[in-house]
């Protein structure tokens, strides 16, 4: 599998996305965490970068790795393995951070490696089975997809780490600010 | 369409400024204090709003602006007498105009007839104008005016119009002006081409022509002047009336609507004595600006405020365009961000260069030294772009005081000083709410009624003194009143009743005063329109501390109270001390730091609950171990081997923060943690250090709170592997 790791690659892929926009297809960036393969919509991926050491944030669950400086803005980094109960990732230089953007907010997801770019049409996505408690919080799942003989779990980026990131709090705050009479 | 939208936006932006100009001018307008320049400025503002509104087809707005303008024109030509009632009407008219603008902006329709009361009030003043001058009444168009106009004979007026050569550059077109003249009567227009250079020297963009217009008209001279209103700076206009029936303006005193009452009869509100008292309390008198609230009823009409200094040149006159440019705030913010990045990069380079062998790279080092200096200057310049005088906030307060004064029936004089003190725009914006609350509180709770004041041997009018000044890298804003002061027994009683304080607890005066900042506290006997909903001062304190500021109150019974608000000058940079705890580095705001020391083992004393204290500067200070509070492994965790940084919190409490090392002082650019993440306890914000890594800026008050409440072990434990990684 190719391993795109630069903006330029993503940029050219985005061109393909536009070309494919007419069909019912959407492109997903997939990555691995251990033996699992996950995918997120390519439209939410802002960039993919190599691991840089983070600064820790105090008194938070272990899947909140900390924050890094992304060209002047400070973004939180989440450990997907730890979030899904697989323990904290022991990072090496080969680990990558998938930087995703939801609305105006940017966050990074620490994964083992980028795996593939898949064009998936809507009807190929199967809904996930009911899960009680397991590796994955079901609210983060948007579906399952079979690529050749592997299963790819598609994640809902908007929900992923939304609570931890305080997205609700943020939008409430924004609402408060705009409500305030001038 | 796009373009039109853009013009519209510019129109609304400018109209907002015009409204502010008009309001500021109107607030200074008072019987006996009619500054013709101010009046002209107000007239121009309203006229401009009307003109632009017409271009976009906002008919209701235009119709109303016209009524407003007519009365202002009367004031301008002294045919409408300035009374307190008139000023009130005009201020209301300004409000209506603002609302109409909002409706126009949102594309909504105002409630039918909502402007009518004000229009009626305006018209009540307008007839005076018509009768007194025996001229055009308030009518929208010259033709309509002509019908209503009595026997004013047509006369001959010559207009010599000599535009400057660059008139066209400002988008003006003389043909429009000339055409406008022809609407006023019969015009003979001669063009003087004497100024035309030879073709070789002709600049196609310049205007070399002059005109002489002979106008046979019954229009007023002012109407003719109005045609040239917008080019008056860029041209010479001579209007000569050769008229048959020369119209002279009726002198003021003959106005049939009653002669304007300008005379000093029963005025008391402001006297020299009062002013001096205030001046003694703080600012030099030359900086004082005095605003009167409308003294209720009769006293208002005749108030020739002695000692009222002129505030001309303080932004009252719209000097439109010449020395300022309008820049989108986003652009400035991008610039500020970029400069922030540059400062970080510069610090990074400097850090690397420090490791070079000395003596070998002299020129490089000198160059970098210069770069550092330039960077610093660049940052200061950029920050000063965002700096604004607090006057933009202060100028809203006279209005508030005026309204509150008449609502509560109290005489209030607002004295402001230091309005030219500059702070960052974000700080200025965030000042409005706290200041409004503080002034409301002072007028509603602090000041007594006139009767009470006289009974207490005080001047009838209460004074609220609003001041701003820079003090040790912060802006300090004070709201002081000379009212009754905080009623401590009542405050305490209320606090006990509300369950905020246990009965029988002995509190110091200061502690009682500070109870007013406790959420849910309100002493108002009845809930008034102004305050008394119990969301006042606690909200103020919360807002203020979220900006890194503090607020305190000082009160003397019977003499008044003083609220002191201090805020950082900018919310973008901060002077900090970089400290390290284990592998992590943090920034402590310099303003919080008292000193740092390394105690000897004998200086440490154990208290109950494994709480350590040390003796510092004559008092025992509790130690807070940062590594415990934040759950950081690998720290020395020993005050005698690390350092104790003595910090002071907002309310003056002290803490000894135990850290590993103090790395040095540095100006840091404040970066929001919340824009992509969320607020964290004990953390005020984040910044980027010289090596590009993120460091958290500590919130000392938050740390204190954490150390008091959560003495439970932190939920997160770092694993050894991750420590090694973060040290990479």
Interface residues (C-beta under 8 A of the other chain):
Chain A: X53 X54 X55 X56 X57 X58 X59 X60 X61 X62 X66 X67 X68 X69 X71 X72 X73 X74 X75 X76 X88 X90 X91 X104 X105 X106 X107 X165 X166 X169 X170 X173 X180
Chain B: X337 X340 X341 X344 X433 X584 X585 X629 X630 X631 X632 X671 X672 X673 X674 X675 X676 X677 X678 X679 X680 X681 X682 X683 X686 X688 X692 X693 X694 X695 X696 X714 X715 X716 X717 X718 X719 X721 X722 X725 X726 X727 X728
